[in-house]
Structure formats: C-alpha cells, structure tokens
Amino acid sequence: MTARGKTRTVVIFTKKGCHLCETVEAVVRSMGVIEPNLKVVDIDDDELHSTYWLRVPVVRIEGKDVFEAKMIDTAGEWKKKLTYLLEK
C-alpha cells in the first residue's frame, strides 16, 4: 500500500471461523495491500486473544489499531471508512 509515497505496514487481527474477518481481509487485499506489507495474525494462536477476542477483526496500520468490528455497520459504510484509513 502506498500513501503519500510511503509503503505502509498493515496487520489484521483475526480468528478462525470469523466471516467478518474474512470480509475485512478481502477489502484490504482489494486495496492492493499484499505481503510483505500485510500480516494476518490469528489471535487464537497467540497471547493476543485476551486483548482482541471481542474486537476482531482489528486492522492496525503502522502500529496503531484504526479499525475494529464495532465499526462495521449493516449499510456497508464501513467499507468507505476502511478504504479512507488505508489511503490516508
């Protein structure tokens, strides 16, 4: 992902069987974020479970958590918000 000429690091915290996680990952990948700039972290296999289990999917850009499940609405406006965060 390039924003203002810089390569950005994006991390998605996810868990197995989470359809929202899969959807958010697809949106992030559709924006052109791919390895090595994209890391998908399964919280079930990590000590991050206690921090993230109620919040996944969580998107972290450049070390800051900027998007999480509670931001997902049924009208689909969340995709615009996520796209904005990835582009800025």
Biopython code that builds the backbone (N, CA, C, O; Angstrom):
import numpy as np
from Bio.PDB.StructureBuilder import StructureBuilder

atoms = [
    (1, "MET", "N", (0.853, -1.177, 0.000)),
    (1, "MET", "CA", (0.000, 0.000, 0.000)),
    (1, "MET", "C", (0.884, 1.219, 0.000)),
    (1, "MET", "O", (1.822, 1.326, 0.789)),
    (2, "THR", "N", (0.587, 2.108, -0.861)),
    (2, "THR", "CA", (1.354, 3.341, -0.938)),
    (2, "THR", "C", (0.466, 4.514, -0.558)),
    (2, "THR", "O", (-0.616, 4.686, -1.118)),
    (3, "ALA", "N", (0.909, 5.295, 0.364)),
    (3, "ALA", "CA", (0.200, 6.508, 0.761)),
    (3, "ALA", "C", (1.227, 7.607, 0.883)),
    (3, "ALA", "O", (2.170, 7.521, 1.670)),
    (4, "ARG", "N", (1.028, 8.634, 0.097)),
    (4, "ARG", "CA", (1.975, 9.745, 0.095)),
    (4, "ARG", "C", (3.402, 9.265, -0.146)),
    (4, "ARG", "O", (4.357, 9.756, 0.455)),
    (5, "GLY", "N", (3.515, 8.273, -1.058)),
    (5, "GLY", "CA", (4.827, 7.797, -1.449)),
    (5, "GLY", "C", (5.504, 6.851, -0.476)),
    (5, "GLY", "O", (6.667, 6.502, -0.677)),
    (6, "LYS", "N", (4.801, 6.417, 0.592)),
    (6, "LYS", "CA", (5.397, 5.534, 1.581)),
    (6, "LYS", "C", (4.730, 4.167, 1.545)),
    (6, "LYS", "O", (3.533, 4.055, 1.284)),
    (7, "THR", "N", (5.512, 3.137, 1.807)),
    (7, "THR", "CA", (4.963, 1.805, 1.978)),
    (7, "THR", "C", (4.509, 1.690, 3.421)),
    (7, "THR", "O", (5.252, 2.029, 4.343)),
    (8, "ARG", "N", (3.279, 1.208, 3.616)),
    (8, "ARG", "CA", (2.711, 1.125, 4.959)),
    (8, "ARG", "C", (2.543, -0.329, 5.377)),
    (8, "ARG", "O", (2.268, -1.198, 4.549)),
    (9, "THR", "N", (2.710, -0.578, 6.650)),
    (9, "THR", "CA", (2.533, -1.907, 7.197)),
    (9, "THR", "C", (1.114, -2.029, 7.752)),
    (9, "THR", "O", (0.672, -1.196, 8.543)),
    (10, "VAL", "N", (0.408, -3.081, 7.325)),
    (10, "VAL", "CA", (-0.963, -3.323, 7.762)),
    (10, "VAL", "C", (-1.026, -4.702, 8.410)),
    (10, "VAL", "O", (-0.538, -5.685, 7.853)),
    (11, "VAL", "N", (-1.633, -4.763, 9.593)),
    (11, "VAL", "CA", (-1.837, -6.022, 10.297)),
    (11, "VAL", "C", (-3.335, -6.187, 10.518)),
    (11, "VAL", "O", (-4.019, -5.249, 10.929)),
    (12, "ILE", "N", (-3.839, -7.391, 10.241)),
    (12, "ILE", "CA", (-5.234, -7.703, 10.539)),
    (12, "ILE", "C", (-5.237, -8.776, 11.617)),
    (12, "ILE", "O", (-4.693, -9.862, 11.416)),
    (13, "PHE", "N", (-5.843, -8.481, 12.756)),
    (13, "PHE", "CA", (-6.017, -9.468, 13.809)),
    (13, "PHE", "C", (-7.336, -10.183, 13.550)),
    (13, "PHE", "O", (-8.372, -9.540, 13.384)),
    (14, "THR", "N", (-7.299, -11.503, 13.516)),
    (14, "THR", "CA", (-8.437, -12.300, 13.109)),
    (14, "THR", "C", (-8.517, -13.577, 13.938)),
    (14, "THR", "O", (-7.624, -13.860, 14.737)),
    (15, "LYS", "N", (-9.581, -14.341, 13.749)),
    (15, "LYS", "CA", (-9.680, -15.657, 14.378)),
    (15, "LYS", "C", (-10.381, -16.609, 13.425)),
    (15, "LYS", "O", (-11.118, -16.185, 12.535)),
    (16, "LYS", "N", (-10.148, -17.881, 13.617)),
    (16, "LYS", "CA", (-10.716, -18.908, 12.756)),
    (16, "LYS", "C", (-12.245, -18.859, 12.782)),
    (16, "LYS", "O", (-12.857, -18.691, 13.836)),
    (17, "GLY", "N", (-12.847, -19.010, 11.599)),
    (17, "GLY", "CA", (-14.300, -19.068, 11.501)),
    (17, "GLY", "C", (-14.994, -17.714, 11.566)),
    (17, "GLY", "O", (-16.220, -17.656, 11.661)),
    (18, "CYS", "N", (-14.246, -16.645, 11.518)),
    (18, "CYS", "CA", (-14.819, -15.295, 11.610)),
    (18, "CYS", "C", (-15.088, -14.766, 10.204)),
    (18, "CYS", "O", (-14.165, -14.368, 9.492)),
    (19, "HIS", "N", (-16.372, -14.765, 9.808)),
    (19, "HIS", "CA", (-16.708, -14.305, 8.452)),
    (19, "HIS", "C", (-16.440, -12.815, 8.274)),
    (19, "HIS", "O", (-16.098, -12.379, 7.175)),
    (20, "LEU", "N", (-16.588, -12.036, 9.325)),
    (20, "LEU", "CA", (-16.269, -10.609, 9.230)),
    (20, "LEU", "C", (-14.774, -10.404, 8.996)),
    (20, "LEU", "O", (-14.367, -9.511, 8.253)),
    (21, "CYS", "N", (-13.972, -11.235, 9.634)),
    (21, "CYS", "CA", (-12.525, -11.158, 9.439)),
    (21, "CYS", "C", (-12.162, -11.430, 7.987)),
    (21, "CYS", "O", (-11.332, -10.733, 7.403)),
    (22, "GLU", "N", (-12.786, -12.442, 7.413)),
    (22, "GLU", "CA", (-12.528, -12.786, 6.015)),
    (22, "GLU", "C", (-12.942, -11.647, 5.088)),
    (22, "GLU", "O", (-12.244, -11.348, 4.119)),
    (23, "THR", "N", (-14.071, -11.016, 5.381)),
    (23, "THR", "CA", (-14.558, -9.909, 4.563)),
    (23, "THR", "C", (-13.623, -8.707, 4.640)),
    (23, "THR", "O", (-13.293, -8.101, 3.621)),
    (24, "VAL", "N", (-13.202, -8.370, 5.845)),
    (24, "VAL", "CA", (-12.290, -7.234, 6.020)),
    (24, "VAL", "C", (-10.958, -7.524, 5.328)),
    (24, "VAL", "O", (-10.399, -6.642, 4.676)),
    (25, "GLU", "N", (-10.451, -8.732, 5.461)),
    (25, "GLU", "CA", (-9.197, -9.081, 4.783)),
    (25, "GLU", "C", (-9.339, -8.939, 3.266)),
    (25, "GLU", "O", (-8.427, -8.447, 2.601)),
    (26, "ALA", "N", (-10.467, -9.363, 2.724)),
    (26, "ALA", "CA", (-10.700, -9.234, 1.282)),
    (26, "ALA", "C", (-10.708, -7.778, 0.845)),
    (26, "ALA", "O", (-10.166, -7.442, -0.208)),
    (27, "VAL", "N", (-11.322, -6.907, 1.648)),
    (27, "VAL", "CA", (-11.347, -5.482, 1.320)),
    (27, "VAL", "C", (-9.929, -4.907, 1.358)),
    (27, "VAL", "O", (-9.540, -4.153, 0.467)),
    (28, "VAL", "N", (-9.170, -5.257, 2.375)),
    (28, "VAL", "CA", (-7.793, -4.756, 2.495)),
    (28, "VAL", "C", (-6.966, -5.232, 1.301)),
    (28, "VAL", "O", (-6.210, -4.455, 0.717)),
    (29, "ARG", "N", (-7.108, -6.497, 0.942)),
    (29, "ARG", "CA", (-6.345, -7.023, -0.204)),
    (29, "ARG", "C", (-6.798, -6.361, -1.511)),
    (29, "ARG", "O", (-5.984, -6.148, -2.409)),
    (30, "SER", "N", (-8.088, -6.035, -1.620)),
    (30, "SER", "CA", (-8.576, -5.382, -2.841)),
    (30, "SER", "C", (-8.001, -3.976, -3.003)),
    (30, "SER", "O", (-8.007, -3.418, -4.100)),
    (31, "MET", "N", (-7.507, -3.411, -1.912)),
    (31, "MET", "CA", (-6.874, -2.094, -1.946)),
    (31, "MET", "C", (-5.400, -2.192, -2.358)),
    (31, "MET", "O", (-4.702, -1.181, -2.433)),
    (32, "GLY", "N", (-4.940, -3.400, -2.621)),
    (32, "GLY", "CA", (-3.569, -3.590, -3.073)),
    (32, "GLY", "C", (-2.575, -3.856, -1.965)),
    (32, "GLY", "O", (-1.368, -3.841, -2.207)),
    (33, "VAL", "N", (-3.053, -4.100, -0.748)),
    (33, "VAL", "CA", (-2.150, -4.403, 0.355)),
    (33, "VAL", "C", (-1.877, -5.907, 0.326)),
    (33, "VAL", "O", (-2.779, -6.716, 0.547)),
    (34, "ILE", "N", (-0.640, -6.265, 0.056)),
    (34, "ILE", "CA", (-0.255, -7.679, -0.008)),
    (34, "ILE", "C", (1.042, -7.887, 0.752)),
    (34, "ILE", "O", (1.701, -6.927, 1.151)),
    (35, "GLU", "N", (1.408, -9.158, 0.951)),
    (35, "GLU", "CA", (2.673, -9.458, 1.588)),
    (35, "GLU", "C", (3.780, -8.784, 0.795)),
    (35, "GLU", "O", (3.679, -8.737, -0.431)),
    (36, "PRO", "N", (4.810, -8.269, 1.405)),
    (36, "PRO", "CA", (5.160, -8.351, 2.820)),
    (36, "PRO", "C", (4.579, -7.221, 3.668)),
    (36, "PRO", "O", (4.858, -7.143, 4.864)),
    (37, "ASN", "N", (3.777, -6.347, 3.065)),
    (37, "ASN", "CA", (3.211, -5.216, 3.815)),
    (37, "ASN", "C", (1.958, -5.584, 4.596)),
    (37, "ASN", "O", (1.483, -4.796, 5.414)),
    (38, "LEU", "N", (1.417, -6.780, 4.352)),
    (38, "LEU", "CA", (0.214, -7.235, 5.051)),
    (38, "LEU", "C", (0.556, -8.461, 5.875)),
    (38, "LEU", "O", (1.161, -9.414, 5.384)),
    (39, "LYS", "N", (0.159, -8.416, 7.129)),
    (39, "LYS", "CA", (0.327, -9.562, 8.011)),
    (39, "LYS", "C", (-1.034, -9.872, 8.630)),
    (39, "LYS", "O", (-1.696, -8.988, 9.175)),
    (40, "VAL", "N", (-1.442, -11.137, 8.540)),
    (40, "VAL", "CA", (-2.691, -11.576, 9.146)),
    (40, "VAL", "C", (-2.329, -12.409, 10.371)),
    (40, "VAL", "O", (-1.632, -13.418, 10.262)),
    (41, "VAL", "N", (-2.809, -11.978, 11.541)),
    (41, "VAL", "CA", (-2.461, -12.615, 12.803)),
    (41, "VAL", "C", (-3.693, -13.299, 13.374)),
    (41, "VAL", "O", (-4.700, -12.647, 13.647)),
    (42, "ASP", "N", (-3.612, -14.610, 13.555)),
    (42, "ASP", "CA", (-4.691, -15.388, 14.169)),
    (42, "ASP", "C", (-4.541, -15.293, 15.679)),
    (42, "ASP", "O", (-3.585, -15.826, 16.242)),
    (43, "ILE", "N", (-5.468, -14.625, 16.332)),
    (43, "ILE", "CA", (-5.349, -14.400, 17.777)),
    (43, "ILE", "C", (-5.554, -15.675, 18.584)),
    (43, "ILE", "O", (-5.188, -15.720, 19.758)),
    (44, "ASP", "N", (-6.133, -16.714, 17.980)),
    (44, "ASP", "CA", (-6.310, -17.979, 18.695)),
    (44, "ASP", "C", (-4.978, -18.677, 18.932)),
    (44, "ASP", "O", (-4.863, -19.506, 19.835)),
    (45, "ASP", "N", (-3.973, -18.346, 18.127)),
    (45, "ASP", "CA", (-2.664, -18.963, 18.249)),
    (45, "ASP", "C", (-1.667, -18.047, 18.941)),
    (45, "ASP", "O", (-0.458, -18.236, 18.806)),
    (46, "ASP", "N", (-2.150, -17.074, 19.667)),
    (46, "ASP", "CA", (-1.255, -16.058, 20.214)),
    (46, "ASP", "C", (-1.776, -15.589, 21.568)),
    (46, "ASP", "O", (-2.936, -15.817, 21.910)),
    (47, "GLU", "N", (-0.925, -14.948, 22.316)),
    (47, "GLU", "CA", (-1.353, -14.390, 23.602)),
    (47, "GLU", "C", (-2.208, -13.138, 23.428)),
    (47, "GLU", "O", (-2.648, -12.547, 24.414)),
    (48, "LEU", "N", (-2.442, -12.734, 22.197)),
    (48, "LEU", "CA", (-3.282, -11.568, 21.910)),
    (48, "LEU", "C", (-4.775, -11.854, 22.092)),
    (48, "LEU", "O", (-5.597, -10.940, 22.026)),
    (49, "HIS", "N", (-5.114, -13.096, 22.315)),
    (49, "HIS", "CA", (-6.522, -13.487, 22.415)),
    (49, "HIS", "C", (-7.287, -12.657, 23.439)),
    (49, "HIS", "O", (-8.388, -12.184, 23.158)),
    (50, "SER", "N", (-6.715, -12.479, 24.617)),
    (50, "SER", "CA", (-7.433, -11.749, 25.675)),
    (50, "SER", "C", (-7.663, -10.282, 25.318)),
    (50, "SER", "O", (-8.623, -9.677, 25.794)),
    (51, "THR", "N", (-6.807, -9.711, 24.497)),
    (51, "THR", "CA", (-6.949, -8.315, 24.100)),
    (51, "THR", "C", (-7.938, -8.145, 22.946)),
    (51, "THR", "O", (-8.706, -7.184, 22.923)),
    (52, "TYR", "N", (-7.918, -9.070, 21.996)),
    (52, "TYR", "CA", (-8.639, -8.859, 20.747)),
    (52, "TYR", "C", (-9.880, -9.715, 20.527)),
    (52, "TYR", "O", (-10.612, -9.446, 19.575)),
    (53, "TRP", "N", (-10.165, -10.727, 21.339)),
    (53, "TRP", "CA", (-11.206, -11.692, 21.006)),
    (53, "TRP", "C", (-12.586, -11.093, 20.819)),
    (53, "TRP", "O", (-13.362, -11.625, 20.025)),
    (54, "LEU", "N", (-12.934, -10.021, 21.501)),
    (54, "LEU", "CA", (-14.234, -9.372, 21.313)),
    (54, "LEU", "C", (-14.202, -8.258, 20.276)),
    (54, "LEU", "O", (-15.242, -7.685, 19.952)),
    (55, "ARG", "N", (-13.021, -7.946, 19.753)),
    (55, "ARG", "CA", (-12.876, -6.798, 18.848)),
    (55, "ARG", "C", (-12.611, -7.184, 17.400)),
    (55, "ARG", "O", (-12.746, -6.343, 16.511)),
    (56, "VAL", "N", (-12.234, -8.449, 17.135)),
    (56, "VAL", "CA", (-11.847, -8.835, 15.771)),
    (56, "VAL", "C", (-13.019, -8.757, 14.809)),
    (56, "VAL", "O", (-14.163, -9.021, 15.180)),
    (57, "PRO", "N", (-12.726, -8.395, 13.584)),
    (57, "PRO", "CA", (-11.423, -8.095, 13.028)),
    (57, "PRO", "C", (-10.929, -6.715, 13.450)),
    (57, "PRO", "O", (-11.702, -5.762, 13.547)),
    (58, "VAL", "N", (-9.639, -6.636, 13.694)),
    (58, "VAL", "CA", (-8.995, -5.366, 14.018)),
    (58, "VAL", "C", (-7.919, -5.115, 12.970)),
    (58, "VAL", "O", (-7.126, -6.003, 12.656)),
    (59, "VAL", "N", (-7.899, -3.899, 12.432)),
    (59, "VAL", "CA", (-6.887, -3.522, 11.453)),
    (59, "VAL", "C", (-5.936, -2.527, 12.110)),
    (59, "VAL", "O", (-6.356, -1.520, 12.680)),
    (60, "ARG", "N", (-4.655, -2.832, 12.016)),
    (60, "ARG", "CA", (-3.608, -1.970, 12.553)),
    (60, "ARG", "C", (-2.789, -1.443, 11.374)),
    (60, "ARG", "O", (-2.323, -2.215, 10.537)),
    (61, "ILE", "N", (-2.623, -0.132, 11.320)),
    (61, "ILE", "CA", (-1.810, 0.491, 10.280)),
    (61, "ILE", "C", (-0.665, 1.231, 10.972)),
    (61, "ILE", "O", (-0.874, 2.089, 11.830)),
    (62, "GLU", "N", (0.535, 0.869, 10.572)),
    (62, "GLU", "CA", (1.736, 1.491, 11.129)),
    (62, "GLU", "C", (1.723, 1.481, 12.661)),
    (62, "GLU", "O", (2.051, 2.484, 13.295)),
    (63, "GLY", "N", (1.343, 0.348, 13.245)),
    (63, "GLY", "CA", (1.408, 0.178, 14.691)),
    (63, "GLY", "C", (0.238, 0.726, 15.479)),
    (63, "GLY", "O", (0.248, 0.668, 16.708)),
    (64, "LYS", "N", (-0.783, 1.263, 14.798)),
    (64, "LYS", "CA", (-1.934, 1.835, 15.502)),
    (64, "LYS", "C", (-3.211, 1.117, 15.070)),
    (64, "LYS", "O", (-3.496, 1.012, 13.878)),
    (65, "ASP", "N", (-3.982, 0.622, 16.050)),
    (65, "ASP", "CA", (-5.266, -0.005, 15.758)),
    (65, "ASP", "C", (-6.244, 1.077, 15.320)),
    (65, "ASP", "O", (-6.580, 1.973, 16.095)),
    (66, "VAL", "N", (-6.701, 0.987, 14.063)),
    (66, "VAL", "CA", (-7.533, 2.050, 13.493)),
    (66, "VAL", "C", (-8.933, 1.597, 13.109)),
    (66, "VAL", "O", (-9.784, 2.427, 12.790)),
    (67, "PHE", "N", (-9.182, 0.285, 13.136)),
    (67, "PHE", "CA", (-10.475, -0.222, 12.700)),
    (67, "PHE", "C", (-10.758, -1.513, 13.450)),
    (67, "PHE", "O", (-9.864, -2.337, 13.641)),
    (68, "GLU", "N", (-12.030, -1.689, 13.884)),
    (68, "GLU", "CA", (-12.409, -2.933, 14.549)),
    (68, "GLU", "C", (-13.876, -3.243, 14.296)),
    (68, "GLU", "O", (-14.609, -2.434, 13.727)),
    (69, "ALA", "N", (-14.289, -4.416, 14.725)),
    (69, "ALA", "CA", (-15.609, -4.949, 14.408)),
    (69, "ALA", "C", (-16.752, -3.988, 14.733)),
    (69, "ALA", "O", (-17.716, -3.909, 13.972)),
    (70, "LYS", "N", (-16.668, -3.268, 15.828)),
    (70, "LYS", "CA", (-17.780, -2.391, 16.210)),
    (70, "LYS", "C", (-18.019, -1.273, 15.197)),
    (70, "LYS", "O", (-19.053, -0.607, 15.243)),
    (71, "MET", "N", (-17.075, -1.064, 14.287)),
    (71, "MET", "CA", (-17.230, -0.030, 13.263)),
    (71, "MET", "C", (-17.991, -0.551, 12.035)),
    (71, "MET", "O", (-18.327, 0.218, 11.134)),
    (72, "ILE", "N", (-18.258, -1.858, 12.008)),
    (72, "ILE", "CA", (-18.938, -2.454, 10.858)),
    (72, "ILE", "C", (-20.443, -2.243, 11.003)),
    (72, "ILE", "O", (-21.044, -2.652, 11.996)),
    (73, "ASP", "N", (-21.040, -1.604, 10.006)),
    (73, "ASP", "CA", (-22.480, -1.344, 10.010)),
    (73, "ASP", "C", (-23.144, -2.164, 8.903)),
    (73, "ASP", "O", (-22.482, -2.641, 7.981)),
    (74, "THR", "N", (-24.434, -2.313, 9.011)),
    (74, "THR", "CA", (-25.164, -3.111, 8.027)),
    (74, "THR", "C", (-25.342, -2.406, 6.695)),
    (74, "THR", "O", (-25.600, -3.060, 5.685)),
    (75, "ALA", "N", (-25.210, -1.093, 6.670)),
    (75, "ALA", "CA", (-25.389, -0.337, 5.430)),
    (75, "ALA", "C", (-24.152, -0.392, 4.537)),
    (75, "ALA", "O", (-24.200, 0.031, 3.382)),
    (76, "GLY", "N", (-23.052, -0.907, 5.063)),
    (76, "GLY", "CA", (-21.843, -1.013, 4.267)),
    (76, "GLY", "C", (-20.966, 0.216, 4.248)),
    (76, "GLY", "O", (-19.983, 0.263, 3.509)),
    (77, "GLU", "N", (-21.304, 1.213, 5.047)),
    (77, "GLU", "CA", (-20.483, 2.432, 5.110)),
    (77, "GLU", "C", (-19.088, 2.139, 5.660)),
    (77, "GLU", "O", (-18.150, 2.899, 5.419)),
    (78, "TRP", "N", (-18.954, 1.046, 6.392)),
    (78, "TRP", "CA", (-17.669, 0.702, 6.982)),
    (78, "TRP", "C", (-16.591, 0.501, 5.919)),
    (78, "TRP", "O", (-15.414, 0.762, 6.170)),
    (79, "LYS", "N", (-16.987, 0.042, 4.740)),
    (79, "LYS", "CA", (-16.002, -0.168, 3.678)),
    (79, "LYS", "C", (-15.387, 1.160, 3.243)),
    (79, "LYS", "O", (-14.194, 1.229, 2.945)),
    (80, "LYS", "N", (-16.197, 2.204, 3.207)),
    (80, "LYS", "CA", (-15.677, 3.536, 2.862)),
    (80, "LYS", "C", (-14.716, 4.019, 3.941)),
    (80, "LYS", "O", (-13.672, 4.592, 3.630)),
    (81, "LYS", "N", (-15.060, 3.792, 5.204)),
    (81, "LYS", "CA", (-14.198, 4.206, 6.311)),
    (81, "LYS", "C", (-12.859, 3.472, 6.259)),
    (81, "LYS", "O", (-11.800, 4.076, 6.431)),
    (82, "LEU", "N", (-12.921, 2.169, 6.019)),
    (82, "LEU", "CA", (-11.699, 1.372, 5.962)),
    (82, "LEU", "C", (-10.842, 1.786, 4.780)),
    (82, "LEU", "O", (-9.622, 1.896, 4.903)),
    (83, "THR", "N", (-11.464, 2.013, 3.649)),
    (83, "THR", "CA", (-10.739, 2.463, 2.465)),
    (83, "THR", "C", (-10.048, 3.792, 2.736)),
    (83, "THR", "O", (-8.890, 3.980, 2.364)),
    (84, "TYR", "N", (-10.752, 4.710, 3.380)),
    (84, "TYR", "CA", (-10.177, 6.012, 3.723)),
    (84, "TYR", "C", (-8.939, 5.830, 4.615)),
    (84, "TYR", "O", (-7.901, 6.450, 4.381)),
    (85, "LEU", "N", (-9.059, 4.984, 5.626)),
    (85, "LEU", "CA", (-7.943, 4.759, 6.538)),
    (85, "LEU", "C", (-6.734, 4.160, 5.826)),
    (85, "LEU", "O", (-5.591, 4.481, 6.152)),
    (86, "LEU", "N", (-6.990, 3.296, 4.863)),
    (86, "LEU", "CA", (-5.897, 2.662, 4.125)),
    (86, "LEU", "C", (-5.238, 3.626, 3.147)),
    (86, "LEU", "O", (-4.054, 3.492, 2.840)),
    (87, "GLU", "N", (-6.003, 4.596, 2.658)),
    (87, "GLU", "CA", (-5.478, 5.527, 1.659)),
    (87, "GLU", "C", (-4.799, 6.743, 2.254)),
    (87, "GLU", "O", (-3.972, 7.369, 1.591)),
    (88, "LYS", "N", (-5.131, 7.099, 3.504)),
    (88, "LYS", "CA", (-4.579, 8.353, 4.046)),
    (88, "LYS", "C", (-3.143, 8.250, 4.440)),
    (88, "LYS", "O", (-2.560, 9.227, 4.908)),
]
sb = StructureBuilder()
sb.init_structure("model")
sb.init_model(0)
sb.init_chain("A")
sb.init_seg("    ")
for serial, (resi, resn, name, xyz) in enumerate(atoms, 1):
    if name == "N":
        sb.init_residue(resn, " ", resi, " ")
    sb.init_atom(name, np.array(xyz, "f"), 0.0, 1.0, " ", f" {name:<3s}", serial, name[0])
structure = sb.get_structure()
